[in-house]
Amino acid sequence: DIRDGGGRGDGGEQKRREGGNGGSIGGRQEREGEKRKAREEDRKRYEQVWASPDGVVLVQDYIRSPLDAYRYVYRLEFIGRRFHYALRVDVNDGSVELCPAEACTKKRRGEEGEEGKEGKKSGLSSSVISTSSSPPPPPMFVILTRDELPPSFVSAIPRIEAMMKEEQVDICGVEGMLDEEGRAVFYDINVTTNYNIEAEKSAMQEGKKVGSGVEAVVKYVGGLCSLKSEVV
């Protein structure tokens, strides 16, 4: 019967339409569920980011250095809110120990602790294996005057001094590096800084007009004490 066939065809078409609508509704519901799940995950991540105990969030970025400067980090020392000198730190060994204090330097060379003792016994350093034919490793710390600094660091000095005055910071060491375009990128301000006596002696022997960091701090603090006593 043609009509029955047509009826069956109409019924099949009707079922296909219903099935299509049902699939469409189910698809929308599934997409809505995925959106809700994504929003919930975003909310959890947001709460985790702002879960800092002191409310401070650190945003980091990877800085690529030019090939001729990848081995160095620069530490600008300021005393009395004035530039004193800069310290160029050799990080070719991959170390993140940038502290110039004598204790930190010994630790980085492996001269302290069990690891350092074992290195001394075997005649090897924990970080550098030297032979009689190999050249001596470059110094970890080299003092640079203002004239020896890359231009982008020199131009930043007045801004750092202005920042110190505004924030009432008297003494600090500011660490930075050069990016691929030769721009100075600063990433740390140490308001409790250290000085490397060996680097200072080497700089003075080379005729650089740099003074002892510790002596400059003593002189500056002494001046502040004198002013305070005069006011009292």
Accessible surface in RSA format (square Angstrom, percent):
REM  Atomic radii and reference values for relative SASA: ProtOr
REM  Chains: A
REM  Algorithm: Lee & Richards
REM  Probe-radius: 1.40
REM  Slices: 20
REM RES _ NUM      All-atoms   Total-Side   Main-Chain    Non-polar    All polar
REM                ABS   REL    ABS   REL    ABS   REL    ABS   REL    ABS   REL
RES ASP A   1   112.52  78.8  46.08  45.9  66.45 157.1  29.50  69.4  83.02  82.8
RES ILE A   2   163.76  93.2 151.67 113.0  12.08  29.1 158.26 114.0   5.49  14.9
RES ARG A   3   196.56  82.5 182.48  93.0  14.08  33.5  82.09 112.2 114.47  69.4
RES ASP A   4    81.21  56.9  75.87  75.5   5.34  12.6  14.47  34.1  66.73  66.6
RES GLY A   5    28.28  34.9   0.00   N/A  28.28  34.9  20.20  55.4   8.08  18.1
RES GLY A   6    36.54  45.1   0.00   N/A  36.54  45.1  34.09  93.6   2.44   5.5
RES GLY A   7    40.06  49.4   0.00   N/A  40.06  49.4  30.90  84.8   9.16  20.5
RES ARG A   8   171.06  71.8 154.81  78.9  16.25  38.7  81.28 111.1  89.78  54.4
RES GLY A   9    39.65  48.9   0.00   N/A  39.65  48.9  36.73 100.8   2.91   6.5
RES ASP A  10   101.69  71.2  98.05  97.6   3.64   8.6  30.15  71.0  71.54  71.3
RES GLY A  11    29.41  36.3   0.00   N/A  29.41  36.3  28.57  78.4   0.84   1.9
RES GLY A  12    22.45  27.7   0.00   N/A  22.45  27.7  20.35  55.8   2.10   4.7
RES GLU A  13    70.96  40.7  70.96  53.7   0.00   0.0  25.46  49.2  45.50  37.1
RES GLN A  14    76.23  42.6  76.23  55.7   0.00   0.0  31.07  66.1  45.16  34.3
RES LYS A  15   151.85  74.1 144.43  88.6   7.42  17.7  88.86  80.0  62.99  67.1
RES ARG A  16   155.10  65.1 139.33  71.0  15.77  37.5  76.36 104.4  78.75  47.7
RES ARG A  17   122.48  51.4 113.73  58.0   8.76  20.8  62.35  85.2  60.13  36.4
RES GLU A  18    98.26  56.4  89.44  67.7   8.82  21.0  35.71  69.1  62.55  51.1
RES GLY A  19    47.70  58.8   0.00   N/A  47.70  58.8  38.21 104.8   9.49  21.3
RES GLY A  20    45.44  56.0   0.00   N/A  45.44  56.0  37.36 102.5   8.09  18.1
RES ASN A  21    92.72  63.9  91.26  88.2   1.47   3.5  19.47  46.9  73.25  70.8
RES GLY A  22    39.86  49.2   0.00   N/A  39.86  49.2  31.16  85.5   8.70  19.5
RES GLY A  23    50.97  62.9   0.00   N/A  50.97  62.9  39.19 107.5  11.79  26.4
RES SER A  24    55.27  46.7  41.87  55.9  13.40  30.9  33.54  71.4  21.74  30.5
RES ILE A  25    82.02  46.7  82.02  61.1   0.00   0.0  82.02  59.1   0.00   0.0
RES GLY A  26    32.99  40.7   0.00   N/A  32.99  40.7  27.69  76.0   5.30  11.9
RES GLY A  27    20.63  25.4   0.00   N/A  20.63  25.4  18.62  51.1   2.01   4.5
RES ARG A  28   120.84  50.7 119.61  61.0   1.23   2.9  51.87  70.9  68.97  41.8
RES GLN A  29   117.53  65.7 108.73  79.5   8.80  20.9  39.74  84.6  77.78  59.0
RES GLU A  30   114.47  65.7 102.59  77.6  11.88  28.3  40.62  78.6  73.84  60.3
RES ARG A  31   130.52  54.8 129.67  66.1   0.85   2.0  55.76  76.2  74.76  45.3
RES GLU A  32    76.86  44.1  76.86  58.2   0.00   0.0  27.43  53.1  49.44  40.4
RES GLY A  33    25.53  31.5   0.00   N/A  25.53  31.5  19.89  54.6   5.64  12.6
RES GLU A  34   102.29  58.7  95.19  72.0   7.10  16.9  41.52  80.3  60.77  49.6
RES LYS A  35   112.04  54.7 107.57  66.0   4.47  10.6  63.35  57.0  48.69  51.9
RES ARG A  36   139.64  58.6 133.99  68.3   5.65  13.4  54.85  75.0  84.79  51.4
RES LYS A  37   137.87  67.3 131.64  80.8   6.23  14.8  79.53  71.6  58.34  62.1
RES ALA A  38    47.86  44.0  45.45  70.1   2.41   5.5  47.48  66.9   0.38   1.0
RES ARG A  39   136.29  57.2 130.45  66.5   5.84  13.9  72.16  98.6  64.13  38.9
RES GLU A  40    67.91  39.0  65.36  49.4   2.55   6.1  34.15  66.1  33.76  27.6
RES GLU A  41    72.58  41.7  70.88  53.6   1.70   4.0  24.83  48.0  47.75  39.0
RES ASP A  42    74.32  52.1  69.61  69.3   4.71  11.1  27.02  63.6  47.29  47.2
RES ARG A  43   110.39  46.4 103.99  53.0   6.41  15.3  65.74  89.8  44.66  27.1
RES LYS A  44   106.68  52.0 104.63  64.2   2.04   4.9  52.18  47.0  54.50  58.1
RES ARG A  45   130.21  54.7 129.47  66.0   0.74   1.8  62.94  86.0  67.27  40.8
RES TYR A  46   141.60  66.1 136.05  77.4   5.55  14.4  99.33  74.6  42.27  52.1
RES GLU A  47    89.50  51.4  80.71  61.1   8.78  20.9  37.91  73.3  51.58  42.1
RES GLN A  48   132.78  74.3 113.65  83.1  19.13  45.6  42.43  90.3  90.35  68.5
RES VAL A  49    79.12  52.1  64.63  58.5  14.50  34.9  72.21  62.7   6.91  18.7
RES TRP A  50   137.33  55.1 116.63  56.5  20.70  48.6 111.22  59.3  26.12  42.4
RES ALA A  51    72.75  66.9  41.64  64.3  31.12  70.8  53.69  75.6  19.06  50.5
RES SER A  52    31.85  26.9  13.60  18.2  18.25  42.0  15.47  32.9  16.38  22.9
RES PRO A  53   145.50 106.0 100.19  91.3  45.31 164.7 112.34  92.8  33.16 206.1
RES ASP A  54   108.21  75.8  76.77  76.4  31.44  74.3  45.71 107.6  62.51  62.3
RES GLY A  55    48.51  59.8   0.00   N/A  48.51  59.8  27.64  75.9  20.87  46.7
RES VAL A  56   101.52  66.8  88.52  80.1  13.00  31.3  91.75  79.7   9.77  26.5
RES VAL A  57    53.43  35.2  26.52  24.0  26.92  64.9  29.34  25.5  24.09  65.3
RES LEU A  58   141.52  78.8 114.46  81.9  27.06  68.0 115.64  81.2  25.87  69.6
RES VAL A  59   133.59  87.9 105.52  95.5  28.07  67.6 108.80  94.5  24.79  67.2
RES GLN A  60   150.82  84.3 118.36  86.5  32.46  77.3  39.55  84.2 111.27  84.4
RES ASP A  61   122.02  85.5  93.30  92.9  28.72  67.9  34.74  81.8  87.28  87.0
RES TYR A  62   166.90  77.9 143.31  81.5  23.59  61.4 106.25  79.8  60.65  74.8
RES ILE A  63    48.91  27.8  36.06  26.9  12.85  31.0  37.33  26.9  11.58  31.4
RES ARG A  64   144.07  60.5 136.94  69.8   7.13  17.0  30.29  41.4 113.78  69.0
RES SER A  65    26.55  22.4   7.43   9.9  19.12  44.0   5.42  11.5  21.13  29.6
RES PRO A  66    31.26  22.8  24.39  22.2   6.87  25.0  31.26  25.8   0.00   0.0
RES LEU A  67   162.77  90.7 150.44 107.6  12.33  31.0 150.53 105.7  12.24  32.9
RES ASP A  68   128.44  90.0  93.04  92.6  35.40  83.7  53.59 126.1  74.85  74.7
RES ALA A  69     9.86   9.1   7.81  12.0   2.06   4.7   8.30  11.7   1.56   4.1
RES TYR A  70   122.08  57.0 106.39  60.5  15.70  40.8  78.34  58.9  43.74  53.9
RES ARG A  71    57.99  24.3  57.70  29.4   0.29   0.7  22.60  30.9  35.39  21.4
RES TYR A  72    41.93  19.6  38.29  21.8   3.64   9.5  20.28  15.2  21.64  26.7
RES VAL A  73    16.02  10.5  16.02  14.5   0.00   0.0  16.02  13.9   0.00   0.0
RES TYR A  74    14.72   6.9  14.72   8.4   0.00   0.0   0.89   0.7  13.83  17.0
RES ARG A  75     8.99   3.8   8.99   4.6   0.00   0.0   0.56   0.8   8.42   5.1
RES LEU A  76     0.00   0.0   0.00   0.0   0.00   0.0   0.00   0.0   0.00   0.0
RES GLU A  77     1.01   0.6   1.01   0.8   0.00   0.0   0.56   1.1   0.46   0.4
RES PHE A  78     0.03   0.0   0.00   0.0   0.03   0.1   0.00   0.0   0.03   0.1
RES ILE A  79    15.41   8.8   6.65   5.0   8.76  21.1   6.65   4.8   8.76  23.8
RES GLY A  80    16.73  20.6   0.00   N/A  16.73  20.6   3.59   9.9  13.13  29.4
RES ARG A  81    69.34  29.1  67.21  34.3   2.14   5.1  19.64  26.8  49.70  30.1
RES ARG A  82   151.91  63.8 151.29  77.1   0.61   1.5  55.92  76.4  95.98  58.2
RES PHE A  83    27.78  13.9   7.10   4.4  20.67  53.8   7.10   4.3  20.67  59.2
RES HIS A  84    47.95  26.2  27.35  19.0  20.60  52.7  16.24  16.7  31.71  36.9
RES TYR A  85     2.36   1.1   2.30   1.3   0.06   0.2   1.26   0.9   1.10   1.4
RES ALA A  86     0.00   0.0   0.00   0.0   0.00   0.0   0.00   0.0   0.00   0.0
RES LEU A  87     2.50   1.4   2.50   1.8   0.00   0.0   2.50   1.8   0.00   0.0
RES ARG A  88    63.12  26.5  62.15  31.7   0.97   2.3   0.82   1.1  62.30  37.8
RES VAL A  89     0.46   0.3   0.46   0.4   0.00   0.0   0.46   0.4   0.00   0.0
RES ASP A  90    10.85   7.6  10.53  10.5   0.32   0.7   6.43  15.1   4.41   4.4
RES VAL A  91    27.25  17.9  18.99  17.2   8.26  19.9  18.99  16.5   8.26  22.4
RES ASN A  92    80.65  55.6  57.65  55.7  23.00  55.4   6.26  15.1  74.39  71.9
RES ASP A  93    70.54  49.4  28.33  28.2  42.21  99.8  33.19  78.1  37.35  37.3
RES GLY A  94    61.92  76.4   0.00   N/A  61.92  76.4  37.48 102.9  24.44  54.7
RES SER A  95    28.45  24.0  12.45  16.6  16.00  36.9  18.29  38.9  10.16  14.2
RES VAL A  96   141.42  93.1 120.21 108.8  21.21  51.1 122.82 106.7  18.60  50.5
RES GLU A  97    49.59  28.5  45.98  34.8   3.62   8.6  17.53  33.9  32.07  26.2
RES LEU A  98    26.49  14.8  23.87  17.1   2.63   6.6  23.87  16.8   2.63   7.1
RES CYS A  99    27.85  21.1  22.16  24.7   5.69  13.4  18.92  47.9   8.92   9.6
RES PRO A 100     0.20   0.1   0.20   0.2   0.00   0.0   0.20   0.2   0.00   0.0
RES ALA A 101    20.95  19.3  19.95  30.8   1.00   2.3  20.95  29.5   0.00   0.0
RES GLU A 102   112.34  64.5 104.23  78.9   8.11  19.3  42.91  83.0  69.43  56.7
RES ALA A 103    62.47  57.4  56.18  86.7   6.30  14.3  58.91  83.0   3.57   9.4
RES CYS A 104    29.25  22.1  26.74  29.8   2.51   5.9   2.31   5.9  26.94  29.0
RES THR A 105     8.01   5.7   7.07   7.2   0.94   2.2   8.01  10.8   0.00   0.0
RES LYS A 106    76.51  37.3  76.51  46.9   0.00   0.0  27.18  24.5  49.33  52.5
RES LYS A 107   142.13  69.3 129.33  79.4  12.80  30.5  76.68  69.0  65.45  69.7
RES ARG A 108    23.32   9.8   8.92   4.5  14.41  34.3  12.83  17.5  10.49   6.4
RES ARG A 109    79.25  33.3  76.28  38.9   2.98   7.1  20.80  28.4  58.45  35.4
RES GLY A 110     8.25  10.2   0.00   N/A   8.25  10.2   4.49  12.3   3.75   8.4
RES GLU A 111    64.61  37.1  55.48  42.0   9.13  21.7  16.61  32.1  48.00  39.2
RES GLU A 112    87.33  50.1  72.24  54.7  15.09  35.9  31.70  61.3  55.64  45.4
RES GLY A 113    44.16  54.5   0.00   N/A  44.16  54.5  36.57 100.4   7.59  17.0
RES GLU A 114   122.07  70.1 117.38  88.8   4.68  11.1  65.57 126.8  56.49  46.1
RES GLU A 115   122.04  70.1 110.60  83.7  11.44  27.2  49.38  95.5  72.66  59.3
RES GLY A 116     0.50   0.6   0.00   N/A   0.50   0.6   0.09   0.2   0.42   0.9
RES LYS A 117   110.75  54.0 108.96  66.9   1.79   4.3  64.09  57.7  46.66  49.7
RES GLU A 118    96.54  55.4  93.94  71.1   2.61   6.2  42.87  82.9  53.67  43.8
RES GLY A 119     9.75  12.0   0.00   N/A   9.75  12.0   8.89  24.4   0.86   1.9
RES LYS A 120   137.84  67.2 110.99  68.1  26.85  63.9  74.37  66.9  63.47  67.6
RES LYS A 121   163.38  79.7 122.35  75.1  41.03  97.7  87.66  78.9  75.73  80.7
RES SER A 122    74.54  63.0  39.32  52.5  35.21  81.1  46.28  98.5  28.26  39.6
RES GLY A 123    58.02  71.5   0.00   N/A  58.02  71.5  34.82  95.5  23.20  52.0
RES LEU A 124    76.96  42.9  71.78  51.3   5.19  13.0  74.79  52.5   2.18   5.9
RES SER A 125    43.19  36.5  26.25  35.0  16.94  39.0  30.06  64.0  13.12  18.4
RES SER A 126    52.00  43.9   9.74  13.0  42.26  97.4  13.58  28.9  38.42  53.8
RES SER A 127    55.05  46.5  20.75  27.7  34.30  79.0  26.53  56.5  28.52  40.0
RES VAL A 128    60.20  39.6  55.87  50.6   4.33  10.4  58.85  51.1   1.35   3.7
RES ILE A 129   128.40  73.1 103.83  77.4  24.57  59.2 103.83  74.8  24.57  66.7
RES SER A 130    64.49  54.5  50.24  67.0  14.25  32.8  21.42  45.6  43.08  60.3
RES THR A 131    82.46  58.6  66.14  67.1  16.31  38.9  70.53  94.7  11.93  18.0
RES SER A 132   129.24 109.2  81.05 108.2  48.19 111.0  61.51 131.0  67.74  94.9
RES SER A 133   106.07  89.6  69.68  93.0  36.39  83.8  54.06 115.1  52.01  72.9
RES SER A 134    45.69  38.6  28.65  38.2  17.04  39.3  31.70  67.5  13.99  19.6
RES PRO A 135   111.08  81.0  94.85  86.5  16.24  59.0 101.68  84.0   9.40  58.4
RES PRO A 136   118.57  86.4  99.63  90.8  18.94  68.9 106.06  87.6  12.51  77.8
RES PRO A 137    81.68  59.5  62.39  56.9  19.29  70.1  68.26  56.4  13.42  83.4
RES PRO A 138    74.98  54.6  59.50  54.2  15.48  56.3  65.74  54.3   9.23  57.4
RES PRO A 139    85.12  62.0  72.90  66.5  12.23  44.4  81.56  67.3   3.56  22.1
RES MET A 140    27.77  14.4  25.68  17.0   2.09   5.0  25.75  21.9   2.02   2.7
RES PHE A 141    14.20   7.1   5.75   3.6   8.45  22.0   5.75   3.5   8.45  24.2
RES VAL A 142    31.84  20.9  29.23  26.5   2.60   6.3  31.84  27.7   0.00   0.0
RES ILE A 143     2.46   1.4   0.20   0.1   2.26   5.4   0.20   0.1   2.26   6.1
RES LEU A 144    12.74   7.1  12.74   9.1   0.00   0.0  12.74   8.9   0.00   0.0
RES THR A 145    31.94  22.7  30.26  30.7   1.68   4.0  26.27  35.3   5.67   8.6
RES ARG A 146    94.73  39.8  91.64  46.7   3.08   7.3  38.59  52.7  56.14  34.0
RES ASP A 147   138.69  97.1 104.00 103.5  34.69  82.0  34.42  81.0 104.27 104.0
RES GLU A 148    80.46  46.2  53.92  40.8  26.54  63.2  33.87  65.5  46.58  38.0
RES LEU A 149    10.17   5.7   0.00   0.0  10.17  25.6   0.23   0.2   9.94  26.8
RES PRO A 150    25.73  18.7  19.48  17.8   6.24  22.7  25.50  21.1   0.22   1.4
RES PRO A 151   113.90  83.0 106.68  97.2   7.22  26.2 110.92  91.6   2.98  18.5
RES SER A 152    27.70  23.4  17.87  23.8   9.84  22.7  23.45  49.9   4.26   6.0
RES PHE A 153     0.00   0.0   0.00   0.0   0.00   0.0   0.00   0.0   0.00   0.0
RES VAL A 154    44.40  29.2  42.72  38.7   1.68   4.1  42.72  37.1   1.68   4.6
RES SER A 155    63.46  53.6  48.54  64.8  14.92  34.4  47.15 100.4  16.30  22.8
RES ALA A 156     2.09   1.9   2.09   3.2   0.00   0.0   2.09   2.9   0.00   0.0
RES ILE A 157     0.50   0.3   0.50   0.4   0.00   0.0   0.50   0.4   0.00   0.0
RES PRO A 158    76.12  55.5  69.66  63.5   6.46  23.5  71.01  58.6   5.11  31.8
RES ARG A 159   157.09  66.0 147.42  75.1   9.67  23.0  74.93 102.4  82.16  49.8
RES ILE A 160    14.11   8.0  12.71   9.5   1.40   3.4  14.11  10.2   0.00   0.0
RES GLU A 161    22.40  12.9  19.55  14.8   2.86   6.8   8.93  17.3  13.47  11.0
RES ALA A 162    61.22  56.3  50.38  77.7  10.84  24.7  57.18  80.5   4.05  10.7
RES MET A 163    55.97  29.0  51.81  34.3   4.16   9.9  48.61  41.3   7.36   9.8
RES MET A 164     0.00   0.0   0.00   0.0   0.00   0.0   0.00   0.0   0.00   0.0
RES LYS A 165   147.97  72.2 140.26  86.1   7.71  18.4  82.35  74.1  65.62  69.9
RES GLU A 166   139.51  80.1 109.86  83.1  29.66  70.6  41.92  81.1  97.59  79.7
RES GLU A 167   107.61  61.8  86.63  65.5  20.98  49.9  21.76  42.1  85.84  70.1
RES GLN A 168   143.30  80.1 123.78  90.5  19.52  46.5  26.10  55.5 117.20  88.9
RES VAL A 169    29.95  19.7  26.66  24.1   3.30   7.9  29.95  26.0   0.00   0.0
RES ASP A 170    48.94  34.3  44.91  44.7   4.03   9.5   9.33  22.0  39.61  39.5
RES ILE A 171    35.29  20.1  30.60  22.8   4.70  11.3  30.60  22.0   4.70  12.7
RES CYS A 172     0.00   0.0   0.00   0.0   0.00   0.0   0.00   0.0   0.00   0.0
RES GLY A 173     0.00   0.0   0.00   N/A   0.00   0.0   0.00   0.0   0.00   0.0
RES VAL A 174     3.46   2.3   3.46   3.1   0.00   0.0   3.46   3.0   0.00   0.0
RES GLU A 175     9.90   5.7   9.90   7.5   0.00   0.0   0.47   0.9   9.43   7.7
RES GLY A 176     0.00   0.0   0.00   N/A   0.00   0.0   0.00   0.0   0.00   0.0
RES MET A 177    39.16  20.3  39.16  25.9   0.00   0.0  20.45  17.4  18.71  24.8
RES LEU A 178    18.55  10.3  16.38  11.7   2.17   5.5  16.38  11.5   2.17   5.8
RES ASP A 179    13.05   9.1  13.05  13.0   0.00   0.0   9.20  21.7   3.85   3.8
RES GLU A 180   114.08  65.5  89.85  68.0  24.22  57.7  23.86  46.1  90.22  73.7
RES GLU A 181   131.48  75.5  96.71  73.2  34.77  82.8  44.10  85.3  87.38  71.3
RES GLY A 182    33.85  41.7   0.00   N/A  33.85  41.7  20.90  57.4  12.94  29.0
RES ARG A 183   141.79  59.5 141.60  72.2   0.20   0.5  59.48  81.3  82.31  49.9
RES ALA A 184    23.99  22.1   2.74   4.2  21.26  48.4   2.74   3.9  21.26  56.3
RES VAL A 185    40.91  26.9  37.75  34.2   3.16   7.6  40.91  35.5   0.00   0.0
RES PHE A 186    66.53  33.3  38.38  23.8  28.15  73.3  38.71  23.5  27.83  79.6
RES TYR A 187   107.27  50.1  68.89  39.2  38.37  99.9  78.85  59.3  28.42  35.0
RES ASP A 188    57.42  40.2  50.35  50.1   7.07  16.7  10.81  25.4  46.61  46.5
RES ILE A 189    82.27  46.8  60.29  44.9  21.98  53.0  60.29  43.4  21.98  59.7
RES ASN A 190    35.08  24.2  30.59  29.6   4.49  10.8   6.43  15.5  28.65  27.7
RES VAL A 191    90.28  59.4  73.40  66.5  16.88  40.7  73.40  63.8  16.88  45.8
RES THR A 192   118.00  83.9 102.10 103.5  15.90  37.9  79.49 106.8  38.51  58.2
RES THR A 193    24.16  17.2   2.76   2.8  21.40  51.0   2.76   3.7  21.40  32.4
RES ASN A 194    60.39  41.6  56.76  54.9   3.63   8.7   4.46  10.7  55.93  54.1
RES TYR A 195    26.83  12.5  10.94   6.2  15.90  41.4  11.99   9.0  14.84  18.3
RES ASN A 196    11.25   7.8   9.50   9.2   1.75   4.2   1.06   2.5  10.19   9.9
RES ILE A 197   102.10  58.1  98.12  73.1   3.98   9.6  98.12  70.7   3.98  10.8
RES GLU A 198   105.71  60.7 102.18  77.3   3.53   8.4  49.88  96.5  55.83  45.6
RES ALA A 199     5.36   4.9   0.51   0.8   4.85  11.0   4.36   6.1   1.00   2.6
RES GLU A 200     6.87   3.9   6.87   5.2   0.00   0.0   1.88   3.6   4.99   4.1
RES LYS A 201   123.52  60.3 121.50  74.5   2.02   4.8  68.88  62.0  54.64  58.2
RES SER A 202    54.01  45.6  52.64  70.2   1.37   3.2  23.03  49.0  30.98  43.4
RES ALA A 203     3.10   2.8   0.96   1.5   2.14   4.9   2.67   3.8   0.43   1.1
RES MET A 204    87.17  45.1  69.84  46.2  17.32  41.2  41.08  34.9  46.08  61.0
RES GLN A 205   155.84  87.1 116.13  84.9  39.72  94.6  47.86 101.9 107.98  81.9
RES GLU A 206   118.69  68.1  80.32  60.8  38.37  91.4  43.30  83.7  75.40  61.6
RES GLY A 207    58.67  72.3   0.00   N/A  58.67  72.3  34.98  96.0  23.69  53.1
RES LYS A 208    37.92  18.5  24.76  15.2  13.16  31.3  24.66  22.2  13.27  14.1
RES LYS A 209   207.27 101.1 171.21 105.0  36.06  85.9 124.03 111.6  83.24  88.7
RES VAL A 210    17.46  11.5   2.19   2.0  15.26  36.8   7.83   6.8   9.63  26.1
RES GLY A 211    33.26  41.0   0.00   N/A  33.26  41.0  27.01  74.1   6.25  14.0
RES SER A 212    21.81  18.4  17.79  23.7   4.02   9.3  10.08  21.5  11.73  16.4
RES GLY A 213     0.00   0.0   0.00   N/A   0.00   0.0   0.00   0.0   0.00   0.0
RES VAL A 214    82.06  54.0  81.18  73.5   0.87   2.1  82.06  71.3   0.00   0.0
RES GLU A 215   123.53  70.9 117.01  88.5   6.52  15.5  42.83  82.8  80.70  65.9
RES ALA A 216    24.67  22.7  15.76  24.3   8.91  20.3  21.72  30.6   2.95   7.8
RES VAL A 217    32.78  21.6  32.78  29.7   0.00   0.0  32.78  28.5   0.00   0.0
RES VAL A 218    98.18  64.6  93.37  84.5   4.82  11.6  96.28  83.7   1.90   5.2
RES LYS A 219   171.55  83.7 156.94  96.3  14.60  34.8 107.97  97.2  63.57  67.7
RES TYR A 220    55.66  26.0  47.79  27.2   7.87  20.5  45.44  34.1  10.22  12.6
RES VAL A 221    65.47  43.1  65.47  59.3   0.00   0.0  65.47  56.9   0.00   0.0
RES GLY A 222    33.83  41.7   0.00   N/A  33.83  41.7  31.26  85.8   2.57   5.7
RES GLY A 223    33.49  41.3   0.00   N/A  33.49  41.3  31.17  85.5   2.32   5.2
RES LEU A 224    76.68  42.7  71.34  51.0   5.34  13.4  71.81  50.4   4.88  13.1
RES CYS A 225    76.13  57.6  68.79  76.7   7.34  17.3  28.64  72.6  47.49  51.2
RES SER A 226    58.15  49.1  53.42  71.3   4.73  10.9  27.42  58.4  30.73  43.1
RES LEU A 227   108.30  60.3 107.96  77.2   0.34   0.8 108.06  75.9   0.25   0.7
RES LYS A 228   149.04  72.7 144.06  88.4   4.98  11.9  91.29  82.2  57.75  61.5
RES SER A 229    75.05  63.4  54.79  73.1  20.26  46.7  47.61 101.4  27.44  38.4
RES GLU A 230   137.25  78.8 101.67  76.9  35.59  84.7  48.18  93.2  89.07  72.7
RES VAL A 231   130.24  85.7 100.38  90.9  29.87  72.0 107.33  93.3  22.91  62.1
RES VAL A 232   149.08  98.1  92.94  84.1  56.14 135.3 110.48  96.0  38.59 104.7
END  Absolute sums over single chains surface
CHAIN  1 A    16384.9      13124.8       3260.1       9293.4       7091.5
END  Absolute sums over all chains
TOTAL         16384.9      13124.8       3260.1       9293.4       7091.5
